[in-house]
Amino acid sequence: MSISNPEFLAKLKQESLEAEKRFIGNIAGRLGRSATGPAPEHPFRGAPDFWTSYELDREQQISRFMSNWQAAGGFAERASGMSEVSERICRILGELNAGSTIRQNLTELAQLGLEERLPELRHDAWNGLQTGAALRTAEKADAGIVLADYAVAYTGSIVVTSSMDKGRSVSLLPNILIAVIPAERMFTRLGEVMGRIAAIPGEQFPAGVHFISGPSRSSDIENDLTIGVHGPGVAYALIVG
Amino acid sequence: MSTPQGSNVKDRAKTALKDEFLVDAVKFTTERLKNSKKAATAENGNWEEWRERGRQIRLHTIAHLDYYLSRFVENARAQGVHVHFAPEAKDAARIALEIAEHQGAKSVVKSKSMVSEEVHINEAFESIGIESIESDLGEYIIQLANEPPSHIIIPAIHKNRHQIAELLSKEAGETLEPETKILAGFARRKLRDKFLEADIGLTGCNFGIAETGSVVIFENEGNARMVSTVPKTQITLMGMERLIPTWDDLEVMATLLPRSATGQKLTMYMSGITGPKRAQDGDGPEEMHIIIVDNGRSLQLGDPEFQELLNCIRCGACLNACPVYRHIGGHSYPGTYSGPIGAVLTPALNKNAGEWQDIANASSLCGACYEACPVKIPLHDMLVYLRNRKVERGYTAAGEKMAMKGFKMLMKSHKRFRKAVKAGQIGQKLLVRDGYIRSQIGPLGGWTAYRYIPELPKQSFREQWPDLVTEVEKSVQPMAADVKLRMEQIVKARGKGGQHA
């Protein structure tokens, strides 16, 4: 058995509800309240005021993003349109001797036409309906190709969210990550993206929201930087527009 | 040998100081992290404003923790999370084991979590025959060595590459060269298999976002993403104070935490996990549990001296700044947390002052920890409060108690004090060489083992006083008449008001 049966979970739920009263009651009591209070005033929400008006124009955003991404050990390039992106991906896959790709199941990525351009490679699109099989496909792929939901210039990060068509594994399991970033999805500050994420209604809220700022890394052995410890060791950011 | 040895900080520090690699490695690493932080905060340009905002957010959240925790629980449940409450460490272990046993789990993969160290979750799983594997590279190394972490951010700071190669070679069943690439490559392959086999993924939690019930994890390796993506069940251990109200507030924490920890603008991965996978998602856990742990945290609530301790975001900056930690390393501290935060947190989480040990005394109270702290926790003040409480509750060493009594008796009467100084001036003659006492006889050793005592002067200050007064009177020139007049006028004018520039 790999997940719990409903009776067991119902028993845990019952225990949890009982424990919750005591647990949170204890916190309220220690804070001098007899019961959990109503929503408090929240005067210091988010970034300081000076920061919320900080803006970069599109060109500054792109150059800031690229220098941050490169400083973190990633590769960043600019392309004028999707056909140039396609050319660049073919070049990258060739340079790295990749034998297979997996991509998010998105029209924009399908239109790259990798199957026609590189027929000798194996190409898969993420299929969320095949739980288990999809993950194994991603695990075997050499390169994962994603379309970023957002990007943040100030930290040099892309954001990918999970859904049926956008498996978390695509940006995680293959050793090569290629992220396509339409320039209009680029923002200056983290806060601009946070606000957009928080605004997604509960029932549509993605289970996984991942900010990625370069290749996987570790300095755990004598402070010596190692790239590609668990996640991708090669991280390309291709900015379109 | 760098496992903790000895029941007090002095003994453990002595062991640590004998390990030359450890001493150098701790210095080198803390220096590197400290400099990276310095560069990152300078680059940021408005560090103090971010710091102040971080403090405000944490103060506000903790002051309304009951409300935000209720919101978090409600929103997490709405996304399908099974939430559990663990008043004590043993409750957290019990709940995790119950889930694992029910599922018939054989193995658990873990990402870094300090709470899990508090709970001793690996030992708990292993006690019922479930393999529990650390997947953070540093944590994996020290798990193989059977040692606790010695730094919050770089847990294997005290191991050199040869020791690491030895540990991993044993695991590999072949000799691995002590090269970072080879060693990390082996760990990647080995752990990749473990991720794919594991029944349960266990994570920690940097922040819980109340408005959506999300768990946020900062990391560089991608192992926490693996742990929360591949196994069918995810269990997250969360300290009950980890909350922030909103995603907007996450921007502030994301600005403060990585910069303070490693000097990065953001860690390579920052993941917000909100509930188990959606019905049509092809990956992510099918079942998600969050175990909310108190384990002594609530003792700080409502305590004006210690409530701010709950503001801590576990960045480790205070360790890197601390002159004591930088010399003796993490294993000289008792308990899970080391450095200044550990020196305060470990006793604070423990109700029983009798078990507090002597770690709060191992500090020069220089305040470097406060300066380094991204949410401005006054750790150096707290160390003083701890010392205070220990004395108030009667846990002082017998020798110290006696010495204080003697001191009190002496200071109460100037006659006694004078006699004692006289006796000292005569008695020291046997011990003074070149103006200093170096002898370590009896209680003197407590001081002279580390530095010399200057000899008592031939004449005490009190004895010198009559001569000093005359000398001072002679050397003071009377004030020039015009200056005196001007100053008298200023004083007269004071208080009339209206004329000040």
Interface residues (C-beta under 8 A of the other chain):
Chain A: M1 S2 I3 S4 N5 F8 L9 L12 K13 E15 S16 A19 E20 R22 F23 I24 N26 I27 A28 R30 L31 G32 R33 T36 G37 P38 A39 P40 H42 P43 F44 R45 G46 A47 P48 F50 W51 N68 A72 W126 N127 G128 L129 Q130 T131 A134 L135 A138 E139 Y154 T155 G156 S157 S162 S163 M164 G167 R168 S169 L172 R189 L190 G191 M194 G195 I197 A198 G202 F205 P206 A207 G208 V209 H210 F211 I212 S213 G214 P215 S216 R217 S218 S219 D220 I221 E222 N223 D224 T226 G228 V229 H230 G231 P232
Chain B: A25 F28 T29 R32 N46 E49 W50 E52 R53 Q56 I57 H60 A63 H64 L65 D66 Y67 L69 S70 V73 N75 A78 Q79 H82 V83 H84 F85 P87 I95 E98 I99 H102 Q103 G104 A105 S135 D136 L137 G138 I141 I154 P155 A156 N160 R161 I164 T180 K181 L183 A184 A187 R188 L191 R192 L196 D199 E211 T212 S214 N220 E221 G222 N223 R225 M226 S228 T229 V230 K232 T233 M240 P245 T246 W247 D248 D249 L250 E251 V252 A254 T255 Q264 K265 L266 T267 M268 Y269 M270 S271 G272 I273 T274 G275 P276 K277 R278 Q280 D281 G282 D283 G284 E286 E287 I292 D294 S298 L301 G302
